[in-house]
Amino acid sequence: MKIIRANRGKGKTTELVKHSNKEWKYIICKDRQRVELIVKTSQKLGLDIPFPITVAELPLRSPFIKSVLIDDIEDVLQYLIGKKIDYITTSCDIEIIE
């Protein structure tokens, strides 16, 4: 797993859409508003991607989905846990976008 790191509005979702197109993987996000943003981003880039899925829609045991991409992990984690998250740790590779 890799983490794409950048400030808000600096291209993280655009980068994720490119990966989704290249690898044909679903993008998971917190809510329908984010789904719409991802769809608009893919259309603006002229890239076909699998239709994004909210966390609530994710089929957890689907044998057809081997791996996924996650947009705004902090929002998805907070949604799943139902609590504000103060700190997280990771040993994943972090790809920084300037």
C-alpha positions as CSV (number, residue, x, y, z in Angstrom):
1,M,0.0,0.0,0.0
2,K,1.2,3.5,-0.8
3,I,-0.1,6.8,0.5
4,I,-0.4,9.9,-1.8
5,R,0.2,13.0,0.4
6,A,-0.5,16.6,-0.5
7,N,-2.5,19.5,0.9
8,R,-6.2,20.0,0.0
9,G,-6.7,20.8,-3.7
10,K,-3.2,19.9,-4.8
11,G,-4.0,16.8,-7.0
12,K,-4.4,13.8,-4.7
13,T,-7.8,12.8,-6.2
14,T,-6.6,13.5,-9.7
15,E,-3.7,11.2,-9.1
16,L,-6.0,8.5,-7.7
17,V,-8.3,8.8,-10.8
18,K,-5.2,8.2,-13.0
19,H,-4.4,5.1,-11.0
20,S,-8.0,3.9,-11.2
21,N,-8.0,4.3,-14.9
22,K,-4.6,2.6,-15.4
23,E,-5.3,-0.3,-13.0
24,W,-9.1,-0.4,-13.4
25,K,-9.7,-0.3,-9.6
26,Y,-12.6,1.1,-7.7
27,I,-12.2,4.2,-5.7
28,I,-13.8,4.1,-2.3
29,C,-14.9,7.4,-0.6
30,K,-16.9,8.6,2.3
31,D,-20.1,9.8,0.7
32,R,-22.1,10.6,-2.5
33,Q,-20.7,14.1,-2.7
34,R,-17.2,12.7,-3.0
35,V,-18.4,10.2,-5.6
36,E,-19.7,13.1,-7.7
37,L,-16.4,15.0,-7.4
38,I,-14.4,11.9,-8.5
39,V,-16.7,11.3,-11.5
40,K,-16.3,15.0,-12.5
41,T,-12.6,14.7,-12.1
42,S,-12.4,11.6,-14.3
43,Q,-14.6,13.3,-16.9
44,K,-12.5,16.5,-16.9
45,L,-9.4,14.3,-17.5
46,G,-11.2,12.3,-20.1
47,L,-10.5,9.0,-18.3
48,D,-12.8,6.0,-17.9
49,I,-12.8,4.5,-14.4
50,P,-15.0,2.0,-12.5
51,F,-17.9,4.0,-10.9
52,P,-16.7,5.2,-7.4
53,I,-18.3,3.5,-4.4
54,T,-19.1,5.0,-0.9
55,V,-18.0,3.1,2.2
56,A,-21.7,2.1,2.8
57,E,-22.0,0.6,-0.7
58,L,-18.8,-1.4,-0.6
59,P,-19.4,-5.1,-0.9
60,L,-17.0,-6.3,1.8
61,R,-16.9,-10.0,0.7
62,S,-17.0,-9.6,-3.1
63,P,-14.7,-12.2,-4.7
64,F,-14.5,-9.9,-7.8
65,I,-12.9,-6.9,-6.0
66,K,-9.3,-7.8,-5.2
67,S,-8.1,-4.4,-4.1
68,V,-9.3,-0.8,-4.0
69,L,-8.1,2.8,-3.9
70,I,-9.3,5.1,-1.1
71,D,-9.9,8.8,-1.5
72,D,-9.4,10.9,1.7
73,I,-8.5,8.1,4.1
74,E,-9.0,10.3,7.1
75,D,-12.7,10.9,6.2
76,V,-13.3,7.2,5.5
77,L,-11.7,6.1,8.8
78,Q,-13.6,8.6,10.8
79,Y,-16.8,7.5,9.1
80,L,-16.1,3.8,9.9
81,I,-15.0,4.4,13.5
82,G,-17.6,7.1,14.2
83,K,-15.1,9.2,16.2
84,K,-12.7,12.0,15.5
85,I,-9.1,10.7,14.8
86,D,-6.3,12.6,16.5
87,Y,-3.3,10.6,15.3
88,I,-2.5,7.7,12.9
89,T,0.6,5.8,12.2
90,T,1.7,3.9,9.1
91,S,4.7,2.0,7.8
92,C,3.4,2.5,4.2
93,D,5.4,4.3,1.5
94,I,4.3,7.9,1.2
95,E,4.3,9.6,-2.2
96,I,4.4,13.4,-1.8
97,I,2.8,15.6,-4.4
98,E,4.0,19.2,-4.4
